[in-house]
Amino acid sequence: MGRPIIQYPQDMIAMQELVWSIKPDLIIETGIAHGGSLVFSASMLAQLDMCDAIESGMSFNPKESQRKALGIDIDIRAHNRAAIEAHPMASRIQMIQGSSIAPEIIEQVKQIASGYSRILVCLDSNHTHEHVLAELEAYAPLTSIGSYCVVFDTIVEDLPADMYPDRPWGPGNNPKTAVWEYIKSHSEFEIDKGIQHKLLITVAPDGYLKRVG
């Protein structure tokens, strides 16, 4: 829908299927970049609203929808913000600038999330073990039962170390190691390997975490 998105098409389809099955009223995303993922999420929420309207036989005003896509990024570039705010999906998008693991940002997100009942969480910002583990501790608990906390770029663990010479993450220090650490003490989540087995190619092996309790 006119904005670049930094995702594998397979994972985009997986997210579409999750949104359709969960029917969330809030999607929380860490990492905004060009805004393509936020727009994608917002467009799927728009489809849910349209389907609800068709099933109920009632018309609806998109600007009155309660469903939102909430994005957090430490640096929302001015040109990206302007493009997102000018997009037809803008009324469904809310953005917060700041570190996703800063206490004041976490508190702001929690306040917003308190007004929603079905929440889907996507983590895709800084990919170091420490950062992702802190994001999981902050945002995974917001995931509603039966929904998912999706941790992207866990594939870093499975790639050669020299693929990221200018990045602070790599094998042994990445989103997958954070996921493994997190689920050791959080039995309310389980890794849904069925999704990665279906996709065959994904940036998020062991990253589709379903909340089961």
C-alpha positions in Angstrom: 0.0 0.0 0.0 2.8 2.4 -1.0 5.2 2.0 2.0 8.3 -0.2 2.1 8.1 -3.2 4.4 11.2 -5.2 5.6 9.6 -8.6 5.9 9.6 -12.0 4.1 6.4 -12.5 2.1 5.9 -15.8 3.9 5.9 -14.1 7.3 3.5 -11.4 6.0 1.1 -14.2 5.0 1.6 -15.9 8.4 0.7 -12.5 10.1 -2.4 -12.2 7.9 -3.6 -15.6 9.0 -3.0 -14.8 12.6 -4.8 -11.5 12.4 -7.8 -13.3 10.8 -7.9 -16.0 13.4 -7.3 -13.9 16.4 -9.2 -10.8 15.3 -7.2 -8.4 17.5 -8.4 -5.0 18.4 -4.8 -3.8 19.0 -1.6 -4.8 17.3 1.6 -3.6 19.1 4.8 -3.4 17.0 8.3 -2.4 18.1 10.2 -1.1 15.2 8.6 1.2 12.6 11.3 2.0 9.9 9.4 3.1 6.8 6.0 2.2 8.2 5.1 -0.6 5.9 4.4 -3.2 8.6 2.2 -0.7 10.5 0.3 0.0 7.3 0.0 -3.7 6.6 -1.4 -4.3 10.2 -3.8 -1.4 9.9 -5.1 -2.6 6.6 -5.8 -6.0 8.0 -7.7 -4.4 10.9 -9.7 -2.5 8.4 -10.7 -5.7 6.7 -11.8 -7.1 10.1 -14.0 -4.0 10.5 -15.4 -4.4 7.0 -16.3 -8.1 7.7 -17.9 -7.2 11.0 -20.0 -4.6 9.2 -21.1 -7.0 6.4 -22.0 -9.7 9.0 -24.0 -7.3 11.1 -25.6 -5.5 8.1 -24.5 -2.2 9.5 -22.4 0.6 7.9 -19.4 1.9 9.7 -17.1 4.9 9.7 -13.4 3.8 9.6 -12.5 6.8 11.8 -14.8 5.5 14.5 -13.1 2.1 14.6 -11.5 1.2 17.9 -9.0 -1.2 16.3 -5.5 0.2 16.2 -1.9 -0.6 15.1 0.5 0.9 17.7 4.1 1.3 16.6 7.1 2.2 18.8 10.5 3.3 17.5 13.5 5.0 19.0 13.8 7.2 15.9 10.9 7.9 13.7 12.4 9.8 10.7 10.4 12.9 9.8 9.8 11.9 6.2 8.6 8.4 7.3 6.3 10.0 9.9 4.9 12.4 7.3 4.2 9.6 4.9 2.5 7.4 7.5 0.4 10.2 8.8 -0.7 11.1 5.2 -1.6 7.4 4.4 -5.3 6.4 4.1 -4.7 4.0 7.0 -3.4 6.8 9.3 -6.6 6.9 11.4 -5.9 3.4 12.5 -2.2 4.0 13.4 -0.7 5.4 16.5 3.1 6.0 16.9 5.3 6.5 19.9 8.9 7.7 19.6 11.4 6.5 22.2 13.2 3.4 23.3 10.9 0.4 23.5 12.5 -0.7 26.8 12.4 2.8 28.4 10.2 2.6 31.5 8.2 5.7 30.5 7.5 4.2 27.0 6.5 0.8 28.5 4.1 2.6 30.8 2.6 4.6 28.0 2.0 1.4 25.9 0.5 -0.4 28.9 -1.9 2.5 29.4 -3.0 2.3 25.8 -3.3 -1.5 25.9 -5.5 -1.3 29.0 -8.4 -0.2 26.7 -8.2 -3.3 24.5 -9.1 -7.0 25.1 -7.5 -8.9 22.1 -3.9 -7.9 21.6 -1.3 -9.2 19.2 2.4 -8.2 19.8 5.2 -8.1 17.3 8.8 -7.4 18.3 11.2 -6.2 15.6 13.5 -3.5 16.8 17.0 -3.9 18.2 18.0 -7.5 17.8 20.4 -8.1 20.7 19.6 -10.7 23.3 19.4 -8.2 26.1 17.1 -5.8 24.3 14.7 -8.4 23.0 14.5 -10.1 26.4 13.6 -6.7 27.9 10.9 -6.3 25.3 9.6 -9.7 26.0 9.4 -8.9 29.7 7.6 -5.7 29.0 5.2 -6.5 26.2 4.6 -10.3 26.0 2.4 -10.1 29.1 0.1 -7.7 27.1 -0.6 -10.6 24.7 -4.1 -11.9 25.2 -4.7 -15.6 25.8 -4.9 -17.4 22.4 -3.0 -14.6 20.7 0.7 -14.4 19.8 3.8 -12.5 20.6 5.8 -12.7 17.4 9.6 -12.2 17.7 11.1 -11.4 14.3 14.7 -12.1 13.1 15.3 -15.1 15.4 17.0 -16.5 12.3 20.1 -14.5 13.2 21.0 -17.5 15.5 21.2 -19.8 12.5 23.2 -17.6 10.1 27.0 -17.2 9.8 28.6 -14.8 12.3 30.2 -12.7 9.6 26.8 -11.7 8.1 26.5 -8.9 10.7 29.9 -7.3 11.0 28.4 -3.8 11.7 25.7 -5.0 14.1 25.9 -5.7 17.8 24.0 -9.0 17.4 24.9 -12.4 15.9 24.9 -16.1 16.8 24.6 -16.5 20.6 23.3 -12.9 21.0 20.0 -12.4 19.2 16.2 -12.6 19.4 16.2 -16.5 19.3 18.4 -16.7 22.4 16.2 -14.2 24.1 13.1 -16.3 23.3 14.8 -19.4 24.6 15.7 -17.6 27.8 12.2 -16.1 28.2 10.2 -19.2 27.8 12.2 -21.0 30.5 10.3 -19.1 33.2 7.1 -18.3 31.3 5.0 -21.4 30.8 2.1 -19.3 29.7 3.8 -19.1 26.3 4.8 -21.9 23.9 6.6 -21.9 20.6 4.2 -22.7 17.8 6.5 -24.6 15.5 3.6 -25.5 13.3 3.8 -22.0 11.7 7.5 -22.2 10.8 7.0 -25.7 9.5 4.2 -24.5 7.2 6.2 -21.5 6.0 9.4 -23.5 5.4 11.2 -20.1 4.9 10.8 -17.6 7.7 12.9 -14.9 9.6 11.2 -16.0 12.8 12.0 -19.7 13.5 11.0 -20.3 17.2 9.6 -16.8 17.1 5.9 -17.4 16.9 5.0 -17.5 20.6 1.4 -18.5 21.4 0.0 -17.5 24.8 -1.8 -20.5 26.2 -2.3 -19.4 29.8 
